[in-house]
Amino acid sequence: MIRKLVKIRLEAEAEEAAEAPPLPLSLPTTHYPLPPPPAVLLPPPQLPPPPPKPPGTNSSTSNGTTS
């Protein structure tokens, strides 16, 4: 009899645990997305500027760097 009660209790706890994870997991997911974006947004702006210089030979002459 006692074992049966323990089994029922374990099953009830397992069900509660299965329902609980979704909430705690949703919180961390919101924390993770926030830090990554800034790091990803910073690199892109730095990459675009360099490329325009090589192809833009006219812009380099207008700047007066070649003179």
C-alpha positions as CSV (number, residue, x, y, z in Angstrom):
1,M,0.0,0.0,0.0
2,I,2.7,2.5,0.9
3,R,4.6,1.7,-2.3
4,K,1.5,2.4,-4.3
5,L,1.1,5.8,-2.6
6,V,4.7,6.6,-3.2
7,K,4.4,5.7,-6.9
8,I,1.3,7.9,-7.2
9,R,3.2,10.8,-5.6
10,L,6.2,10.3,-7.8
11,E,3.9,10.4,-10.9
12,A,2.2,13.5,-9.7
13,E,5.6,15.2,-9.1
14,A,6.8,14.1,-12.5
15,E,3.7,15.7,-14.1
16,E,4.3,18.9,-12.2
17,A,7.9,18.9,-13.2
18,A,7.0,18.4,-16.8
19,E,4.6,21.4,-16.7
20,A,7.1,23.6,-14.8
21,P,10.1,23.5,-17.3
22,P,8.3,25.5,-20.0
23,L,8.0,28.6,-17.8
24,P,11.7,28.6,-16.5
25,L,12.9,27.8,-20.0
26,S,11.0,30.7,-21.5
27,L,12.7,33.1,-19.2
28,P,16.3,32.1,-20.1
29,T,15.4,32.2,-23.8
30,T,14.4,35.8,-23.5
31,H,17.7,36.6,-21.7
32,Y,19.8,34.9,-24.4
33,P,18.3,36.6,-27.4
34,L,19.0,40.0,-25.9
35,P,22.8,39.7,-25.5
36,P,23.4,38.0,-29.0
37,P,21.7,40.7,-31.1
38,P,24.0,43.6,-29.9
39,A,27.1,41.5,-30.7
40,V,25.7,40.5,-34.1
41,L,24.6,44.1,-34.9
42,L,28.0,45.6,-34.0
43,P,30.1,43.5,-36.5
44,P,27.9,44.1,-39.6
45,P,28.3,47.9,-39.5
46,Q,32.1,47.5,-39.4
47,L,32.2,45.1,-42.3
48,P,30.2,47.2,-44.8
49,P,32.5,50.3,-44.6
50,P,35.7,48.5,-45.7
51,P,34.2,46.9,-48.9
52,P,33.0,50.3,-50.4
53,K,36.6,51.6,-50.3
54,P,38.2,49.1,-52.7
55,P,35.5,49.3,-55.5
56,G,35.2,53.1,-55.1
57,T,38.4,54.2,-56.8
58,N,36.7,57.5,-57.7
59,S,35.8,58.2,-54.1
60,S,39.5,57.7,-53.1
61,T,40.6,60.3,-55.6
62,S,37.9,62.7,-54.5
63,N,39.1,62.4,-51.0
64,G,42.6,63.5,-52.1
65,T,44.3,60.5,-50.4
66,T,46.0,59.4,-53.7
67,S,47.3,62.9,-54.4
